Amino acid sequence: MDLEELLPRLAEVTVTVRDAVAEQAKKAPDVGTEQWEAMVRETFSAGPVREAILSSPAWPDIAEQMASLNEKGVDVRGVLATAHEKGLGVDRAIATKLGTVAPTTSRDALLAYGPLTTGLDVPKNLSLNDRARALIQLGVRGADERHVRTVREAMPGRERDADLMVSDRHWPLISLRMAEMGSQGEPVAEHLARLMKDTSWEKGTGTLGTRLVRAAADTLTRPVGEGAGPARPAVNSAAARATSPSVGPTKGVSVTKGGARPAGPEVAAHRETGSAPARGKGR
């Protein structure tokens, strides 16, 4: 490849893309895309097609057309729902028409992957730097104030701590989980009440708000009847290896015979995997 020919063309492409992005950025606020983005996210199921529509350079124009149809009395949400019900063929046609592909996974989406997002519908281009936009992306902007009140009510006397959790950048993910649980009839307030019974979040790494977010995610994903985290017995790794079904009884005993014994309390007899060999006087 002739670099002398390629590089000038590459510069032209860069300038063109920069100008196009800048033009769209100016136009987006004028057409009020946030309302229509929320509608698309609520109507279309999660997947590459939905993200392709919203990340398309043509999205501001589409949102403007939706606003225009709405002013004329057209049920835009109904139109979107009908289009979605047509099936994968229509979805593919929309994606082809837009000429876009699904966006790559954002850094926020990657870093949030794990206990905070297990079982949640999190868009690949999630951006937690902008709270208002994150709530729109997750489809919980309308319910967020109610979720904030629920958290404060669940922590009487610790409202300031609750506010620290709500102000944490990962709060929108907790708000989304509360919304999902509410739609399934789960007792959200009863789950959150355990934050006052188990206050292990008062100490640990990170800010208090971050620790509370992690604690809230944990208590919201555990069944109500299950005991709080600290009440569950700690695992002694050496003792666990000694009694593991994958390790024979002989190997298990060798951990405690004539050598280093496992730290901490011994494993209860009912947890042993085989009969313990005779000890003491005889063999």
C-alpha positions in Angstrom: 0.0 0.0 0.0 1.3 3.4 -1.0 1.4 5.4 2.3 2.0 8.6 0.5 -1.3 8.2 -1.2 -3.2 6.7 1.9 -2.2 9.3 4.5 -3.6 12.4 2.8 -6.9 10.5 2.2 -7.0 9.4 5.8 -6.7 13.0 6.9 -9.6 13.9 4.7 -11.7 11.2 6.2 -10.8 12.3 9.7 -11.8 15.9 9.0 -15.1 14.8 7.4 -16.0 12.5 10.3 -15.1 15.2 12.8 -17.3 17.8 11.1 -20.2 15.3 10.8 -20.0 14.5 14.5 -19.9 18.1 15.5 -22.9 18.9 13.3 -24.9 16.1 14.9 -23.9 17.2 18.4 -25.3 20.7 17.7 -28.5 19.3 16.3 -29.3 16.7 18.9 -30.3 19.0 21.7 -32.5 21.0 19.4 -34.8 18.0 18.6 -35.0 16.7 22.1 -33.8 13.2 21.5 -33.8 12.1 25.1 -37.6 11.6 25.2 -37.5 9.5 22.0 -34.5 7.5 23.1 -36.3 6.5 26.2 -39.3 5.5 24.2 -37.2 3.3 21.8 -35.5 1.6 24.8 -38.8 0.9 26.4 -40.4 -0.5 23.2 -37.6 -2.4 21.6 -36.0 -5.4 23.3 -32.3 -5.2 24.2 -30.0 -6.2 21.4 -27.8 -4.9 18.5 -30.8 -3.5 16.5 -31.9 -1.2 19.3 -28.4 0.0 19.9 -27.8 0.4 16.2 -30.8 2.7 15.9 -29.8 4.9 18.8 -26.1 5.1 17.9 -26.7 5.8 14.2 -25.6 9.2 12.8 -29.1 9.5 11.5 -30.7 9.2 15.0 -31.2 12.9 15.5 -33.1 13.0 12.2 -35.2 10.0 13.2 -36.0 11.6 16.6 -37.0 14.8 14.8 -39.4 12.8 12.6 -40.9 11.1 15.7 -41.5 14.4 17.3 -43.1 15.7 14.1 -45.4 12.7 13.9 -46.3 13.1 17.6 -47.3 16.7 17.0 -49.7 15.5 14.3 -51.4 13.1 16.7 -49.7 9.9 15.6 -49.2 7.3 18.3 -45.4 7.0 17.9 -45.1 4.4 20.6 -47.7 2.2 19.0 -45.9 2.5 15.6 -42.7 1.4 17.2 -44.4 -1.5 19.1 -46.0 -2.7 15.8 -42.7 -2.6 14.0 -41.0 -4.5 16.7 -43.8 -7.2 16.7 -43.1 -7.8 13.0 -40.1 -9.8 14.0 -36.5 -10.2 13.1 -37.0 -9.5 9.4 -38.1 -5.9 10.1 -35.3 -5.5 12.6 -32.8 -6.5 10.1 -34.3 -4.2 7.5 -34.1 -1.2 10.0 -30.5 -2.0 10.7 -29.7 -2.3 7.0 -31.4 1.0 6.3 -29.5 2.8 9.0 -26.3 1.2 7.8 -24.8 0.9 11.3 -23.5 -1.8 13.5 -23.9 -2.3 17.3 -21.5 -0.1 19.3 -18.6 -1.6 21.0 -18.9 -2.2 24.8 -18.1 0.9 26.7 -15.6 1.1 29.5 -18.4 1.7 32.1 -20.3 -1.4 30.9 -17.1 -3.5 31.1 -16.2 -2.2 34.6 -19.7 -2.7 35.9 -19.9 -6.3 34.7 -20.4 -8.6 37.6 -22.5 -8.6 40.8 -23.9 -5.1 40.0 -25.3 -6.1 36.6 -26.1 -9.8 37.0 -29.4 -10.4 35.3 -29.9 -6.8 34.2 -30.4 -5.4 30.7 -27.4 -3.0 30.5 -26.7 -1.3 27.1 -23.2 -1.9 25.7 -22.6 1.9 25.4 -23.6 2.6 29.0 -22.2 5.9 30.3 -22.2 6.5 34.0 -20.5 9.9 33.8 -23.7 11.6 32.9 -26.4 10.6 35.6 -29.4 11.8 33.6 -28.3 10.0 30.4 -27.5 6.8 32.3 -31.0 6.8 33.8 -32.4 7.2 30.3 -30.2 4.5 28.9 -31.4 2.1 31.6 -35.0 3.2 31.2 -35.5 4.2 34.9 -35.5 8.0 34.7 -39.2 8.3 35.6 -38.9 5.9 38.6 -35.6 7.0 40.0 -37.0 9.5 42.5 -39.3 6.9 43.9 -36.3 4.5 44.3 -34.4 7.2 46.1 -37.2 7.7 48.6 -37.5 3.9 49.1 -33.8 3.7 50.0 -34.0 6.6 52.5 -37.1 5.1 54.1 -35.3 1.8 54.4 -32.5 3.4 56.4 -34.1 5.5 59.1 -31.6 7.6 60.9 -29.0 6.9 58.2 -30.4 9.2 55.5 -27.1 10.9 55.0 -25.5 7.5 54.3 -28.4 6.7 51.9 -27.7 9.9 50.1 -24.0 8.9 49.7 -25.1 5.7 48.0 -27.6 7.5 45.7 -24.9 10.0 44.7 -22.4 7.2 43.8 -21.9 6.9 40.0 -23.1 3.3 40.0 -26.5 4.2 41.6 -28.4 4.0 38.3 -27.6 0.2 38.3 -29.2 -0.2 41.7 -32.2 1.9 40.6 -32.5 -0.4 37.5 -32.4 -3.5 39.7 -35.1 -2.0 42.0 -37.3 -1.4 39.0 -36.9 -4.9 37.7 -37.7 -6.4 41.1 -40.7 -4.1 41.5 -42.1 -5.2 38.1 -41.8 -8.8 39.3 -43.6 -8.1 42.6 -40.5 -8.5 44.8 -40.6 -6.8 48.2 -37.8 -4.3 47.5 -38.2 -2.4 50.8 -37.9 -5.6 52.7 -34.7 -6.5 50.9 -33.2 -3.0 51.6 -34.2 -3.1 55.3 -31.4 -5.6 55.8 -28.9 -2.8 55.2 -29.7 -1.7 58.8 -29.4 -5.2 60.2 -26.0 -5.9 58.6 -23.9 -2.8 58.7 -20.7 -4.4 57.6 -20.7 -1.8 54.8 -19.5 0.8 57.4 -16.0 -0.5 57.0 -14.0 -1.7 54.0 -12.3 -0.4 50.9 -13.6 2.4 48.7 -15.9 5.3 49.7 -18.9 4.7 51.9 -21.2 5.4 49.0 -19.4 2.7 46.9 -19.6 0.2 49.8 -23.3 0.8 50.2 -23.9 0.3 46.5 -22.2 -3.1 46.7 -24.1 -4.0 49.9 -27.4 -2.9 48.3 -26.7 -5.0 45.2 -26.0 -8.0 47.4 -29.1 -7.7 49.6 -31.3 -7.1 46.6 -30.1 -10.3 44.9 -30.4 -12.5 48.0 -33.7 -14.1 48.9 -35.5 -12.4 51.8 -35.4 -15.5 53.9 -31.6 -15.8 53.6 -29.5 -14.6 56.5 -27.4 -11.5 56.2 -23.9 -11.9 54.7 -21.9 -11.8 58.0 -24.2 -14.4 59.6 -23.1 -17.0 57.0 -20.1 -19.1 58.2 -16.8 -18.1 56.8 -15.0 -20.6 54.6 -11.8 -22.1 55.9 -9.9 -23.0 52.7 -7.6 -25.5 54.3 -10.4 -27.3 56.1 -12.6 -27.2 52.9 -9.8 -28.8 50.9 -9.4 -31.5 53.6 -13.1 -32.5 53.4 -13.8 -31.8 49.7 -15.4 -34.7 47.8 -12.8 -34.2 45.1 -10.1 -35.1 47.6 -10.0 -38.6 49.1 -10.5 -39.2 52.8 -6.9 -40.2 53.2 -5.6 -36.9 51.6 -8.1 -35.0 53.7 -6.8 -36.4 57.0 -3.2 -35.7 56.0 -3.8 -32.1 56.4 -4.3 -32.5 60.1 -1.9 -35.3 60.8 1.6 -34.8 62.0 2.0 -31.5 60.3 0.5 -28.0 59.9 -3.1 -28.0 61.0 -5.6 -25.7 59.1 -6.0 -22.3 60.7 -9.3 -21.7 62.5 -11.9 -24.1 63.8 -12.0 -27.7 62.7 -14.7 -28.9 60.3 -17.7 -30.4 62.0 -18.1 -34.1 61.7 -21.2 -34.0 59.6 -19.3 -32.1 56.9 -16.6 -34.8 56.6 -16.7 -36.8 53.3 -15.6 -40.2 54.7 -15.0 -42.1 57.9 -12.2 -40.6 59.9 -9.3 -43.1 60.5 -8.7 -44.3 64.1 -6.5 -42.0 66.1 -4.8 -42.3 69.4 -3.8 -45.7 70.8 -4.4 -48.2 68.1 -4.1 -48.3 64.3 
